[in-house]
Amino acid sequence: MHKYFFAALMIFVWSGSAFTLSAQYTDTTHQNGVLKITPQAPDTNGNHSRKFPYKSFIVPTTLVVYGVLSLHTDAFQDVNETVKEKIYTERQPGKCNLDNYLQYAPAVAVYGLNAVGIHGKNNFRDRTIIYAMSSLFMGITVNSVKKIAGETRPDGSDNLSFPSGHTATAFAAAAFMWQEYKNVSPLYGIAGYAAAVATGYLRISNNKHWIGDVVAGAGMGIISTKLAYWIYPAIKRKFFRDKEAVTVIMPVYQNSSLGLGLVHHF
């Protein structure tokens, strides 16, 4: 069972490398809030290509690896127990449901800022599709790994502890906010990550997750958003070459629920 778990996890972490074979355009540039794509010079075969940004995945991948080690390594399991003792056992905080809403705060803030005239990197259509893709990647991966890992929650309520879905959702949204507003002011991104960290802390203080679950969820959420931003330029080039009205329906899988997202560009 463990070998299948590790295989599934590594496929997720490094799945972006497969897109290096098919992606055909350079990184997006920001101008007047519109996503633009600038083609690179063709290679010897006449194909356009761009490098996969491996370096930007080092930190979130490290977080995921830490979480995996916390499942079956004594030293990391001791950390799990110590953190639980300090945050939950000794303090016995009351139940707080704020994490159920705080996990979405960075993504909501992106749309709120745009609504009041503080525009980020992309227009409504582009950022909505990117966020939907991120949520899809994150939701499928997190819920699949939960079932494979079978880790018992600290409160013993079920065996779906690893990784933390709330934390993954929060960090996917925080990475989304960072990508959209890092060129406007880094403070927006910092605020988004602060909300994500608070979500992770609440999952521990509510005795729903170990620290390893939270750390792994953070890494998976960030990776999901980074992959969405990496893949989307090729999708945009493929489906949105014209300025005509376009309607896009995309599947969204989150918190064990499958839905559809609708984006209409006028």
C-alpha positions as CSV (number, residue, x, y, z in Angstrom):
1,M,0.0,0.0,0.0
2,H,2.8,2.4,0.9
3,K,4.5,2.1,-2.4
4,Y,1.3,3.1,-4.2
5,F,0.9,6.0,-1.9
6,F,4.4,7.3,-2.6
7,A,3.9,6.7,-6.3
8,A,0.7,8.8,-6.4
9,L,2.3,11.6,-4.4
10,M,5.3,11.8,-6.7
11,I,3.1,11.8,-9.8
12,F,1.3,14.8,-8.4
13,V,4.4,16.7,-7.3
14,W,6.2,16.2,-10.6
15,S,3.3,16.1,-13.0
16,G,4.1,19.5,-14.2
17,S,7.2,18.2,-16.0
18,A,5.0,16.5,-18.5
19,F,3.6,19.8,-19.6
20,T,7.1,21.0,-20.7
21,L,6.7,18.7,-23.7
22,S,3.5,20.4,-24.8
23,A,3.6,23.9,-23.5
24,Q,4.4,26.2,-26.4
25,Y,4.7,29.7,-25.0
26,T,6.7,31.9,-22.7
27,D,5.6,33.0,-19.2
28,T,2.8,35.5,-19.1
29,T,3.5,39.2,-18.9
30,H,1.4,41.8,-17.1
31,Q,0.0,44.9,-18.8
32,N,-3.2,46.7,-18.0
33,G,-4.5,43.7,-16.1
34,V,-4.6,41.5,-19.3
35,L,-2.8,38.2,-19.6
36,K,-0.5,38.2,-22.6
37,I,1.7,35.5,-24.2
38,T,4.9,36.2,-26.0
39,P,6.2,33.3,-28.1
40,Q,9.9,32.3,-27.8
41,A,12.2,31.6,-30.7
42,P,11.5,28.2,-32.2
43,D,13.9,25.3,-31.6
44,T,15.7,23.3,-34.3
45,N,12.4,21.5,-35.0
46,G,10.5,24.7,-35.4
47,N,8.6,24.3,-32.1
48,H,8.2,26.9,-29.5
49,S,9.1,25.8,-26.0
50,R,9.7,27.1,-22.4
51,K,11.5,25.7,-19.4
52,F,9.5,24.3,-16.5
53,P,10.2,26.5,-13.4
54,Y,11.5,23.7,-11.1
55,K,13.1,26.1,-8.6
56,S,9.8,27.6,-7.7
57,F,8.5,24.2,-6.7
58,I,11.3,23.3,-4.3
59,V,9.8,24.9,-1.2
60,P,6.2,23.4,-1.6
61,T,7.7,20.0,-2.6
62,T,9.8,20.1,0.6
63,L,6.6,20.7,2.6
64,V,4.9,17.7,1.0
65,V,8.0,15.5,1.7
66,Y,8.0,16.6,5.3
67,G,4.3,15.6,5.6
68,V,5.0,12.2,4.1
69,L,7.8,11.6,6.5
70,S,5.5,12.6,9.4
71,L,3.4,9.5,8.6
72,H,5.9,6.8,9.3
73,T,9.1,8.4,10.8
74,D,9.4,8.3,14.6
75,A,11.1,11.7,14.9
76,F,8.5,13.5,12.8
77,Q,5.7,11.7,14.6
78,D,7.1,12.9,17.9
79,V,6.9,16.5,16.5
80,N,3.2,15.8,15.7
81,E,2.5,14.7,19.3
82,T,4.5,17.6,20.7
83,V,2.7,20.2,18.6
84,K,-0.7,18.7,19.6
85,E,0.2,18.8,23.2
86,K,1.3,22.5,23.1
87,I,-1.6,23.8,21.0
88,Y,-4.5,21.5,21.9
89,T,-3.9,19.3,25.0
90,E,-2.5,21.9,27.3
91,R,-4.6,24.8,26.2
92,Q,-7.9,23.0,25.5
93,P,-9.2,25.8,23.2
94,G,-12.9,25.9,22.4
95,K,-14.2,24.8,19.1
96,C,-13.7,27.5,16.4
97,N,-15.3,27.2,13.0
98,L,-13.5,30.2,11.5
99,D,-11.2,27.9,9.5
100,N,-14.2,26.8,7.4
101,Y,-14.5,30.3,6.0
102,L,-10.9,31.6,6.4
103,Q,-9.7,29.0,3.9
104,Y,-11.4,30.9,1.1
105,A,-10.5,34.4,2.3
106,P,-7.5,35.1,-0.1
107,A,-9.4,34.1,-3.2
108,V,-12.4,36.2,-2.2
109,A,-10.0,39.1,-1.5
110,V,-8.7,38.8,-5.1
111,Y,-12.1,39.4,-6.5
112,G,-12.9,42.1,-3.9
113,L,-9.8,44.1,-4.7
114,N,-10.6,43.9,-8.4
115,A,-14.1,45.0,-7.7
116,V,-12.9,48.2,-6.0
117,G,-10.5,49.0,-8.8
118,I,-7.2,47.5,-7.5
119,H,-6.5,45.3,-10.5
120,G,-4.2,42.3,-10.3
121,K,-2.3,40.4,-13.0
122,N,-5.2,38.9,-15.0
123,N,-8.6,39.8,-16.2
124,F,-11.8,38.2,-14.7
125,R,-11.9,35.3,-17.2
126,D,-8.3,34.4,-17.0
127,R,-8.0,34.5,-13.2
128,T,-11.3,32.6,-12.8
129,I,-10.1,29.8,-15.1
130,I,-6.7,29.6,-13.4
131,Y,-8.3,29.4,-9.9
132,A,-10.8,26.8,-11.1
133,M,-7.9,24.7,-12.5
134,S,-6.0,25.1,-9.2
135,S,-9.0,24.0,-7.2
136,L,-9.5,21.0,-9.5
137,F,-5.9,19.9,-9.2
138,M,-5.8,20.4,-5.4
139,G,-9.2,18.8,-4.7
140,I,-8.6,15.6,-6.7
141,T,-5.1,15.2,-5.3
142,V,-5.9,15.9,-1.7
143,N,-9.0,13.7,-1.6
144,S,-7.2,10.8,-3.4
145,V,-4.2,10.9,-1.1
146,K,-6.5,11.0,2.0
147,K,-8.0,7.7,1.0
148,I,-4.7,6.2,0.2
149,A,-2.9,7.3,3.3
150,G,-5.7,6.4,5.7
151,E,-4.2,8.5,8.5
152,T,-6.3,8.7,11.7
153,R,-7.2,12.3,12.8
154,P,-6.0,13.4,16.3
155,D,-9.6,13.3,17.6
156,G,-10.1,9.8,16.2
157,S,-13.2,10.9,14.1
158,D,-12.1,9.2,10.9
159,N,-9.1,8.1,8.8
160,L,-8.9,11.1,6.4
161,S,-6.4,13.2,8.3
162,F,-3.6,13.4,5.8
163,P,-3.3,15.9,4.2
164,S,-5.3,18.8,5.5
165,G,-7.9,19.8,2.9
166,H,-8.7,23.1,4.6
167,T,-5.0,24.0,4.6
168,A,-4.5,23.0,1.0
169,T,-7.5,25.1,0.0
170,A,-6.2,28.1,2.0
171,F,-2.7,27.9,0.5
172,A,-3.9,27.4,-3.0
173,A,-5.9,30.6,-2.6
174,A,-3.0,32.4,-0.9
175,A,-0.7,31.4,-3.8
176,F,-3.4,32.7,-6.2
177,M,-3.5,36.0,-4.4
178,W,0.3,36.2,-4.5
179,Q,0.5,35.6,-8.2
180,E,-2.2,38.1,-9.0
181,Y,-0.9,40.9,-6.7
182,K,2.9,40.4,-6.2
183,N,3.6,43.1,-8.9
184,V,1.2,45.5,-7.2
185,S,2.4,45.1,-3.7
186,P,3.8,42.1,-1.9
187,L,1.7,43.0,1.2
188,Y,-1.4,41.6,-0.5
189,G,0.3,38.2,-0.9
190,I,1.7,38.3,2.6
191,A,-1.9,38.9,3.9
192,G,-3.1,36.0,1.9
193,Y,-0.5,33.6,3.3
194,A,-1.2,34.9,6.8
195,A,-4.8,33.8,6.4
196,A,-3.6,30.5,5.2
197,V,-1.3,30.0,8.1
198,A,-4.1,30.9,10.5
199,T,-6.3,28.3,8.8
200,G,-3.6,25.6,9.4
201,Y,-3.2,26.6,13.0
202,L,-7.0,26.4,13.6
203,R,-7.0,22.9,12.1
204,I,-4.5,21.9,14.8
205,S,-6.2,23.8,17.6
206,N,-9.5,22.2,16.7
207,N,-7.8,18.8,17.0
208,K,-8.6,17.9,13.4
209,H,-5.1,17.6,12.0
210,W,-1.5,16.8,12.9
211,I,1.2,19.4,12.1
212,G,2.4,17.0,9.3
213,D,-1.0,17.0,7.7
214,V,-1.1,20.8,7.7
215,V,2.4,21.2,6.3
216,A,1.7,18.7,3.5
217,G,-1.6,20.4,2.7
218,A,0.2,23.8,2.4
219,G,2.6,22.3,-0.1
220,M,-0.1,20.7,-2.2
221,G,-2.1,23.8,-2.3
222,I,0.8,25.9,-3.5
223,I,1.9,23.3,-6.1
224,S,-1.7,23.2,-7.5
225,T,-1.8,27.0,-8.1
226,K,1.7,27.1,-9.6
227,L,0.8,24.3,-12.0
228,A,-2.4,26.2,-13.0
229,Y,-0.4,29.3,-13.8
230,W,2.1,27.3,-15.7
231,I,-0.4,25.4,-17.8
232,Y,-2.9,28.2,-18.5
233,P,-0.9,30.2,-21.2
234,A,-1.0,27.2,-23.5
235,I,-4.7,26.7,-22.9
236,K,-5.4,30.4,-23.5
237,R,-3.5,30.3,-26.8
238,K,-5.4,27.2,-27.8
239,F,-9.0,28.3,-27.0
240,F,-9.0,32.1,-26.7
241,R,-7.3,33.4,-29.8
242,D,-10.2,35.6,-30.8
243,K,-11.8,38.5,-28.9
244,E,-15.3,37.1,-29.5
245,A,-17.6,36.1,-26.7
246,V,-16.5,32.8,-25.2
247,T,-18.2,30.6,-22.6
248,V,-16.1,28.0,-20.7
249,I,-17.4,25.3,-18.5
250,M,-14.8,23.6,-16.2
251,P,-15.2,20.9,-13.6
252,V,-14.3,21.8,-10.0
253,Y,-13.6,19.2,-7.4
254,Q,-13.3,20.4,-3.8
255,N,-14.1,19.2,-0.3
256,S,-15.3,15.8,-1.7
257,S,-17.8,17.6,-4.0
258,L,-17.8,17.7,-7.8
259,G,-19.2,20.8,-9.5
260,L,-19.0,22.9,-12.6
261,G,-17.6,26.4,-13.0
262,L,-19.0,28.7,-15.7
263,V,-17.0,31.6,-17.2
264,H,-18.4,33.8,-19.9
265,H,-16.2,36.4,-21.6
266,F,-17.9,39.2,-23.5
